[in-house]
Amino acid sequence: MANPDILVAGVLPASTDKTLAASFTVHRVTDAAAAAALAASERDAVRGLARGMHSAVDRILMESLPRLEIVANFGVGYDGIDLAYAADHGIVVTNTPDVLTEEVADTSLGLILMTVRELSAAERYLRAGEWPRRGPYRLTATLRDRTAGIAGLGRIGIAIARRLDAMGVPVVYHGRHRQPDVPYGYYADLGEMVAAVDLLILALPGSPATANIVDAAILEALGANGILINIGRGSAVDEAALIAALKHGTILAAGLDVFAREPNVPPELIALPNAVLLPHVGSASVYTRDAMGQLVVDNLKGWFADRRPLTPVPETPWPR
């Protein structure tokens, strides 16, 4: 039996590309929009789509693939896929949860420490030769007197909370629902939680419900000693409001691994000394990216073998 035809849209790890090529007939485009340039016979043959990070899978793309059955997303976040169209047309969507949870939580902890203790700024101070010239680096903030509030206590949020627990940092959380099996205080209202903490950690997915959820009012509530960490999606933060809050001392500092218009980061944000900025490296280790890629492959194999995707997203039409 011939291997199923799939479209690879966007960038995947080299190991994933190799594994896909061994099991499928692969049609490759650098960007999902470029699929329109494929011959009609190629598009008509495609039954699955392996989506690289942040490559758009919109209605137009899916309409151009009349036999499409499954979109296997590389990453736990799957914003950028037209889920309504997929559901209406029986197209299964999968993602890659769990395999990246610990890596992203590790990165979160590093970003928290870099921001609160100004570790990256202190390293730059040393490398610039300022220690012998100007003396010790200045005293910084600490985690010792802080309460952390996590917005989005999913798999990654819980893994972050577990690390903060081990460090003796009190944790509370905000989400759509109280979770009965976690030992942390719950706030149904984000603003009420933010007013009660001074370290706000965002582990939120990208969606219309979370767009700009951290706005000027939330930053005002966080306060002058407050620190914002975003490891989820850049769209959750009103970047103009954040820049103003950092400039005017409305909050103390921010540590960001994600941005609203990646890879474009506002120059005003880059220029701020009280912002620690990483280029979306939350899951970016060889080990974890290979594991994510393998789950993409396994979802496709599972679907074409017996119509059983391993990790369908909640919005997907599965089970039928």
C-alpha positions, 0 to 999 in steps of 0.5 A: 500500500502506498504511503499516505500523502502529507503536506509539511508546512513550516519548519520541523526538526531535521530528525522529524523530517527524516522520520516523516519521509520514511513513512509518508509521501511528503510535499514540503512548503516553507510556509503554509501560504505557499501550498497554493503554488503546488500542482492541483494533483499534489494538493488533491493527494494530501490527506494529512498536514504536519504543521511547523511552529506558528505556520498559519493553517487557515480556511483558505489552506484547508479548502485547497486540500480537499482530502485533508483528514488531519492537522498534526501541530508541532507544539502545545499551542495551536492558535493559528489553526482555523479550528471551526473550519476543521471541526465543521469538515471533520478534520482532526487537529492534534498537538504535542502536550506533555513532552515539552512541559518540564522543559518549558517549566525549566525555562520559566524558572530560569526567566523568573530568576534572571528577571527578579535577580537581574542575573543577565544584567549582572553578567553584562556588568561583569563582561563590560569590566564594570566590577573593578571600575564601579564595584559590586553590582547593585542589590536586586529584588528577591523571591524571598518576599514574594507571592506568585500568581499563575494565570493558566494552571494547565500542565505547564502552570502546574510544573512551574508551581511545583518548582516554586513550591520547592523554592518556598515561594507561595503560589496562587492561581487564576483560571476558568475553573477551580481545580479540586486536586491542587493545593493552591489558592484559587481566584476566579477573577484575574484582577483580584489575584493580581492585586494579591501577588507581586509576581505574575506568571502567564502560562496562557494559550493564545485565543480570543479569550486571552488576547490582551488580558494583561492590560494597563489596569492589570499592570496597575494592580500588579504595582510598583514592586510587581514583576510580570513573566510571560511564558505562554503567548505574547498575545496575552499582553498589551505590549504598548501598555507594558512598555508604558508600565515599565518606563514609568515604574508602574511595575518593577520588571518583566521577563518575556519569552513570547511576543505579540508579533514574533519574531518582531519585538518592539524596539521600545521594549528592547531598549528597556533595562528592566525587561529580560527578553528571550527569543521564544526558547521555552521548549528549545532543546534538542531533546524536547524538540525531537520528542515533540516531532516524534509525537507529530509523527505518531499522531499521523501514523495513529490516524492513518493506521486505525483512525486513532489520534494520540493527542487530539485537541479539545476542539477537534471532532474526536471521537466521531 
